[in-house]
Amino acid sequence: MKPRILVVDDEATIRDSLRESLLAADYDVATAESGEEALAMLHGQEYDLVVSDLKLPGVSGLDILHALRNQGSQMPVIMMTAYGDVDTAVSAMRGGAYDFIPKPFKLGTIKKQVRAALRATTAPARPAARVPGKAEAQDRDEAPAPVAEGRYMGMIRSCPGLKRVAEMLEKIGNSRSGNDTSILIQGESGAGKEIIARAIHEVSAGNHDRFMEINCAAVPETLLESELFGHEKGAFTDAKTRKEGLFELAGQGTIFLDEIGEMGILLQSRLLRVLENRRFRRVGGKDDLEVKARVVAATNQRLGEAIEAGTFRNDLYYRLQVLEIHVPPLRERPQDLEVLINAFLRDFNQQLGLQCAPIDKGLLESLQKYPWPGNVRELKNLLKRIMILEEPARLEASHFPAFVLDGRNPRSVSAHQELGRATGLVPLSEVERLHILYTLEMTENNKSKAARILGISRQTLREKLRQYEAGKDQDDLKSDAASN
């Protein structure tokens, strides 16, 4: 059976030339001229690969990619864009794209990447047949279906340090409790709370529906309500059309509210009513809509302290923590490093077309001595940078910073001073600059999280970044003057 490929581009010339070229290479090819059309086709038909322009009017290529990943599909996606800058490439690769190809491109390059993507797909790209949900099983007086062994649940089961978490997830999966049971995940920044949330979705009866996530710290208070509940046309100045929110789009799936501790107190009140009544209204709407999705919230804050400070409602806390999961930091479970590193290597091998071997025991023992203050996120971002820049066949000690191999916490002043003395050439201010930029990358440019990890205020962080930008501009001016 020929592999089926969906080509998405709003330019007819590119769309048609790609279709003809891939048809000639003996693929079954369909085309879509918009993101909306592509999502409709992906919903109704089966494909093995998507080749999409990144910049599309309305629904973008990244939106298509995120929709596939939120639905649990690991179908490879190749992104094309005329904006071939590093930020765009990183966004696409971070979102789970297989590859990133800047325009203009040669058709031979696309065909080469298509072949590589299809070969690299180890798991079936087409969705598996739907397993009957618990409600359907109960109607037939049958035992509930066994807990699904999805990608995220499989990773958690493989981590010895997450044994208790895995046991709780199994109980959630085997329970007959419905989606009205909300779950609170607590743990340090970067500890893997999103992985736990996605595993909850995998074991839930609504795993055939969407996993919708939002970072409450990254969306302004004025927009967060609309993102969650949607709005009617004319509800406010920029409401040109009616918009469905996450509670509506998730269906019977899962809504993941990351950084719930950053939500404003007024919106907390509305969220509490929604969780209690299982009904909501769009902003500016009159009709009540039913909440069918499970709500999973996560925070790295100590909510007890936030309640005492008056920034978090105690009744919302008790409503969210019907079930509570604590994710231990990576420094408390170094035995999980091997599982995590090899899982990330497999992902990056597939995304980047590499064949890096699993980590060897000697290097693993060195990495287990490091406290990983940024937790799983720090580990993943460090490995990704190594894979992109070095393209290694095997991880070597030379690929890692000295402070990681020596087991020192880079957040401590002494570690910075030791690193400066060891190099003899790097001023402490430069070490500080590199560490701040590294922490920003580790937190995916979330300044609030980065400031907390660095132990400085957000205002101090902003001032440091302004200084670095000013310094960079001066360097550019000096370079221009030297060249003239």
C-alpha positions, 0 to 999 in steps of 0.5 A, spaced: 500 500 500 502 506 497 504 511 503 499 517 503 502 524 504 498 530 505 501 537 502 498 543 505 500 550 502 496 556 500 500 557 494 498 553 488 504 553 484 508 550 490 502 545 492 501 543 485 509 542 484 510 538 490 504 533 488 506 532 481 513 530 484 511 526 490 506 522 485 512 521 480 515 518 486 510 513 487 506 516 493 499 517 494 498 525 495 492 529 497 493 537 498 490 542 502 490 550 501 489 552 508 490 549 515 482 549 516 482 544 510 488 540 512 485 539 519 478 537 516 482 532 512 486 529 517 480 528 522 476 524 516 482 520 513 488 517 514 495 519 512 502 517 513 506 524 513 504 531 513 508 536 509 506 543 511 507 550 510 509 553 517 506 560 515 498 559 513 493 564 514 488 562 519 490 556 522 498 555 521 502 549 520 504 549 527 497 549 529 496 543 525 502 540 528 500 541 535 493 539 533 496 532 531 500 531 538 494 533 542 490 528 539 496 523 541 498 522 533 506 521 532 505 522 525 511 525 522 510 532 520 515 536 515 515 544 515 516 548 510 517 556 510 520 562 507 522 565 514 528 560 515 530 563 521 533 560 527 527 562 532 522 559 527 526 552 526 526 551 534 519 552 534 517 547 529 522 542 532 520 543 539 513 542 537 515 535 534 516 537 527 520 531 524 524 536 519 524 544 517 526 546 510 526 553 508 524 556 502 526 556 496 527 549 496 529 543 491 524 538 490 529 533 491 531 535 498 523 534 499 523 527 496 529 525 500 526 528 507 520 524 505 523 518 504 527 519 511 521 521 515 517 515 513 523 510 514 524 513 521 517 512 523 517 506 527 510 506 530 504 506 526 502 513 524 495 511 522 491 512 529 489 505 532 482 503 532 478 506 538 478 502 545 471 502 548 471 507 554 469 505 561 462 508 560 461 503 554 464 497 558 460 499 564 453 499 560 455 492 557 457 489 564 464 488 562 470 490 566 473 496 564 479 496 559 486 495 561 490 501 562 493 503 555 500 503 554 501 510 551 508 513 550 508 517 556 505 512 561 510 507 558 516 512 560 513 513 567 512 506 568 520 505 566 522 510 571 524 507 578 523 513 581 516 514 579 513 508 581 508 511 586 506 516 580 505 510 576 501 506 581 496 512 582 496 513 574 494 505 574 488 506 579 486 512 575 485 508 569 482 503 572 477 507 576 470 508 574 470 515 576 468 520 571 472 526 568 469 530 574 474 528 578 480 533 577 487 532 579 493 537 581 500 535 580 505 538 584 513 539 583 518 543 581 519 547 575 521 542 569 520 536 573 515 533 568 508 535 570 506 535 563 508 528 562 504 526 567 498 530 565 499 527 558 499 520 561 493 521 565 490 523 558 492 516 555 489 512 561 483 516 561 476 514 558 476 520 554 483 519 551 480 519 544 478 526 544 483 532 545 488 534 550 488 541 551 493 545 555 495 552 557 500 556 561 496 560 565 503 564 567 504 565 559 497 568 557 495 575 560 489 575 565 484 579 560 485 574 555 486 567 559 478 567 560 477 567 553 482 562 552 479 557 557 471 559 556 471 562 549 467 568 547 461 570 543 462 575 537 462 582 540 463 580 547 469 585 547 472 590 542 477 585 538 471 579 538 470 579 531 467 572 531 465 567 536 471 563 539 470 556 542 475 555 548 479 550 551 473 547 555 469 546 549 474 544 544 477 538 549 470 535 548 471 529 553 478 529 553 483 533 558 484 540 559 491 541 562 492 548 566 499 549 567 502 554 572 495 554 576 498 558 581 499 564 577 491 565 575 488 571 578 484 571 584 477 573 580 478 568 574 479 563 580 472 564 582 469 563 575 474 556 575 471 554 581 464 555 579 465 551 573 468 545 576 463 545 581 457 546 576 460 542 570 457 548 566 460 554 563 458 560 559 462 563 553 464 570 555 458 575 553 454 568 552 447 567 555 447 559 554 450 554 559 455 549 556 456 542 559 463 541 561 465 534 559 473 534 559 477 532 565 481 538 568 488 537 570 492 542 574 499 543 575 504 548 579 511 549 582 508 553 587 507 552 594 499 553 594 499 553 602 503 559 602 499 562 596 493 561 600 496 564 606 498 570 602 491 571 599 493 570 592 490 563 591 483 561 593 483 555 599 476 552 596 479 552 589 485 548 592 481 543 595 476 542 589 482 541 584 486 536 589 481 531 589 487 527 587 494 530 588 500 527 585 507 529 587 513 529 582 519 528 585 525 532 582 530 529 578 536 530 583 532 525 588 531 520 582 538 519 578 536 512 577 531 515 572 536 518 568 538 512 563 530 512 561 529 519 560 536 520 556 535 514 551 527 516 550 530 523 548 535 520 544 530 516 540 526 522 539 531 526 537 534 521 532 527 521 529 526 528 528 533 530 526 535 523 522 541 521 526 543 515 529 546 516 536 547 510 540 544 509 547 548 512 553 554 508 556 554 506 563 560 510 565 558 517 562 551 516 565 554 515 572 557 522 571 551 525 569 547 522 575 552 526 580 549 533 577 543 535 581 539 538 575 536 544 578 532 545 571 530 538 572 527 534 566 527 540 562 534 542 563 536 535 561 532 535 555 534 542 552 541 540 553 541 534 549 537 537 544 543 542 543 548 537 543 544 533 538 543 539 533 550 542 534 554 536 534 550 530 531 554 525 535 554 517 533 555 517 541 554 521 547 561 523 549 563 527 556 566 532 551 559 534 549 557 536 556 559 542 560 564 541 565 560 543 571 555 538 569 560 532 569 563 535 576 556 535 579 556 542 581 550 546 581 551 552 576 546 556 580 551 557 586 556 563 586 562 558 588 560 554 581 561 560 577 567 562 580 570 556 580 568 555 572 571 562 571 578 560 575 578 554 571 578 557 564 582 563 566 579 567 560 572 568 562 570 573 566 564 572 571 560 577 568 560 573 562 559 566 566 553 570 569 550 572 562 551 565 559 547 562 565 542 567 564 541 565 557 541 558 558 536 558 563 531 562 559 532 557 553 531 551 559 525 554 561 523 556 553 523 563 554 518 563 560 521 569 564 517 568 570 520 561 571 527 563 569 527 568 574 525 563 580 530 558 578 535 564 578 533 566 584 532 573 582 526 578 581 523 578 574 525 586 574 532 584 575 532 579 569 529 584 564 534 589 566 540 584 565 537 582 558 536 589 556 544 590 558 546 584 554 542 587 548 545 593 548 552 590 549 550 586 543 548 592 539 555 595 541 559 589 538 555 590 532 557 597 531 564 595 532 564 590 527 561 594 522 566 600 523 572 595 523 569 592 516 569 599 513 
